[in-house]
Amino acid sequence: MKKLFLSAGLAAVSAANLHAADEYAPDVTAMDASRIWSVSGTLRGFYDNNYTTAPTPAYSWGWEFSPSVSLIVPLQQTEIGLRYTYGLYWYQSRERQGANPIDQTHTLNVWIDHAFSETWEAKVQDSFIYAQDPQLAATGSLPYRVQSSYFQNIGTVSVHTELSALFSTDLSYQNNLLQYEDKGLAAFLNQLGNSAFLNLNYQYLPDLAFLVGYQFSLTQFTANQTVANVLLPPFPPGTPAKYVSDNLNNYQNTFYVGGNYDANQNLKATAKVGFSYVNNYNLPSFSTQSATS
């Protein structure tokens, strides 16, 4: 399956209310520290040669309009932020076919970032997404396009600790809730995910750092619906058995190493390599005896 996506766009207006910055605010750039709120927007045209991502391609020209409003309050050792982004995507070929040509997304991000000291910083953030097209968000997408609304909430708590001038750690926990309105999709995709990771970072040069890390993830499917039927012997008449949503539950262990290189202020490169072990721990045995009892 081949896919080509081309786009040309315009980063639109920005307005800001000036605010005198306090002494220190973590993760705030010089530009951000000079304003409390900002409004921005993006308008671009695109061509997608397979917007359905299906085996039989369906191409379309289109437009994207994405305005965003941000409120960022930098205090002496704390940053408080709120950002709302609206996305509107128009597909010319769908309008030509008499179908709804518009997809929409709503994304709300809130966060609190606090530096307890020069060596210890913590951040709490939450992202809420409501969208029509699963492909328009970072997660929850399908291998083909489906006109179905869903919402997703991602909450994250992270702690960064400077152990020395060369070594630091990052410890994070993330909760991910995904819910589809369509019952058919919900059976396979509604889920509650919990994950935690720990990175040990080594600052080899001012612009080059290496890391080694471990991540544990637990995914539980919550729809409590049938996802597949299995016909057990003897045949006929056969003994039916069912897979249900929580039979898809799994946990995953991931180990990885990587590096970060800052070529300049506008160019950064990151590389990671590792391996994962996935255990689908809740699969039934489906023995003939258990299925008929």
N, C-alpha and C positions, 0 to 999 in steps of 0.2 A: 504494500500500500504506500503510494507516494503522496507527499503533501508539500505544497509550495505556498508560502505566505509572504506577500510584499506589502509594505505600507509606506505612506508619506504623510507627514502631519505637521501641525503647528502647535507649539507650546504657547498657550494663550496668556491672559493677563494675570497680574499678581498685584495685590494691594495689601498694605500693612499698616498697623497702628503702632507707632514708635513707643518704646518702653525702655526705661533706663534699666540695664541689666545689673543684677547683683554680682557679688564677687565671683561666685562659681556655680555652674549648673552642669551636671554630667551630660555628655552626649549632645550638647547644644553647640552648633557652629557659631562663628562670629556673626553671620547673617541672621540666624535664628534668634540669637540672644538679643537682638535689637528690636524685636517685635513680639507682641503677644498673639496676634491673629493674622492670618493670611488667607487669601482666596486665589486659587489657580484653576486652570482648565486646560484640557487637551482636546484638540480637534484634528482628526487624521482620516485619510482615506486608505482603503486597503483592498487587495485582491487575494482571495483564498481559493486555491484550485481544488480543495476538498474540505469544505467547511463542515460537512457531516462526519468526516474521518471514517467513511464507510469504504468497503472494498470497491464499490462502484462510485467513482468520484462525482461530486456535485460542486461546481465552481460558482463563485459569486464575487462581484464587486460590493463594496460597502463603505459605511462611514461609522466612526466611533466618536462620541462626544462624552467627555469625562471631566466634570467640574469637581473641585475638592475645596473644603473649608477646614482650616486647622486653627486650633487654639493651643498655644504652648506657653506655659508660665514657668520661667526659670527663676528659682529662688537661690538662696545662698549655697545649699548643698542638695537641692531637690529640683527635679523637673517634673511638671505635671502636664500631660498632653491629651488632646482630644482631636480626632480627625474623622470627618465624614466624606466619603467619596461616592458619587453616583456615576454609573456607567450605562450608556445607551449605545446599542449596536444595531445598525440597520443593514439588512442583506437584500440587495437588489433582486437576486434570482428568486427569493421566496416571495417577494411582492409580485413578481411577474407570474408566479404560479398560483396566486390567490391565497397564499398562506400568510400568517402573521410574520412580518419582516423584522420585528423588533425584539431584541433581548435586552433585559435590564438587570443591573446588579446594584445592591446597596451594601456598603461596607463601612462599619463604624469601628474605630480603633481608640482605645483609651489606655493610658499608661502612667505609672509613677516610678521615677528613677531617683534613688537616693544614695548619696555617697556618705557612708557612716564615718569613713576616714580616708586618708590618701591611699590605703591599701585594700579597702573593702567597700564594694558597691553592690547594691541589690536593685532589681527591677521587677515590677509586677505589671503585666499587660494583658489586655483582652481584646480579641477581634471577633466581631459579629458580622456574618455575611448572609444576605438574603438574595437569591438569584434565581433566574428562570432556566439558564443553560448551565449544566454542570461543568462544561468546559471553560467557563469564563472565570473560574476561581482556581486558586493554587492546588486545592485538593478536592476530592470528591468527583473527579471527572470520569467519564466512561469512554470506551474505545469507539463509540459512535455517539452522535448528537441526539439528545432526547429533550423534547419540550416538556419539562417538568420542573416545578419550583422546589426549592429546598432551602434550608437554613443550616448554618454551621457556626459553632462558637468555639474559639480556641483561646484558652487561658494559659498563661505562662508565668512562672516564677523562676528567676535566675539570680545567681550570686557570682560575682567576679571577685577573686582574691589575688592580690599581688604578694607572692611569697618572698620574692627577692627582686633584684634588678633584672634577672634573667628568666625566672620561673613564675608562672601564674596558673590559676585554675579557674574553670568555669563549671558551675553546677546548676542544672536546670531541671524543672519538672513542668510537663505540659499535659493539659486535659483537652480532649478534642471530642465534641459532640456533633454528630451529623444526622440530619433528619430530612427525609424526602416526603413530599405530599402524595406522590403516586405510590399506591400500595404495592404494585408489582416491583418497583425499584426499591421500596423500603425494605422488602423481605431480604434483599441481598446487600443493601448499602447502609441502612440505618445502623449506627454504631457509636460506641463510647470507647475512646482510646485514652490510655494513660501511658506516658513515657517519661523516662528520666535519663539524663546523660551527664557524664563527667569528662572534662577535657583537661589534660596537663599540657600547658603551653611553654615553649622554650624560645626566647627571643635571641636568635643566633646573631643577627645584625639589626641595625636600626630599621631596615626595610624588609627584613626576611625573618620569618618565624616558623617554627615547626610545632606540631601537636600530635598527641596520641590520646585516643579516647575510647569510651565504652558507652553503649546505649542499650537500655532495656525498654521494650514496648509491649503492652498488653492491649489487645483489641477485642472487644466484646460486641457482638451483633445483637441488637435489642428488639427487633420487630416481632419476634415470636410467631413467625409464619413459616409455611412449608416452602422450601426452596427446591426440592427435588423428590421424586418418587423412585423407589428401587423395587424391581420385581425379583423376589427370591425364589429359588427352586423349592418344591418340584414344579415343573411346567407340564401342561396347565393344571390347575387354574392359576398357580402362582400365589405367593404370599407377599402382599404389598408392605413396604416399609418406607419411612419418610425421613428425609433430612429436613431439619428446621433451622431457623436463622442462627441460633446459638451454637449449632454444630460447626459453624465457620469460625468460632472463636480461636484465637491463636496468641502466642507470645513469641517475641523475637529478641535474640541477643546479637548485638552488632559490635564488632571491634574494628577500629580504623586508625590510620595514620595519615597525616597530611601536612600541608605547608601553605603559607600566605606570603605573597610578595607584592610590595607596594612600589611599582615602577615610578609613579609620580602621583600628584593629587588626583588625576583623572583616570588613571589606569591601575587596576589592582587585579591580581591573579590568585586563585585559590584552587588547590588540587587535593583530593582525598582518595584513598584506596583502602579497601577493607573486605570483610566477609561477614555474613549473617547466618545465623541458625534459627529457623522458624519451626515451631512446634504447634500443629493443629491438635491441641490436647483434648478437644471435646468431640471428636468424631466417634460415632457409635460403631459397635462391632458388627451389628446386623446378622448375628447367627440365626439360623432357622428356628431354633428353640426359643430365643428371646423374642423373635418377631411374631411367633404364633401364640405366645403365652399371654 
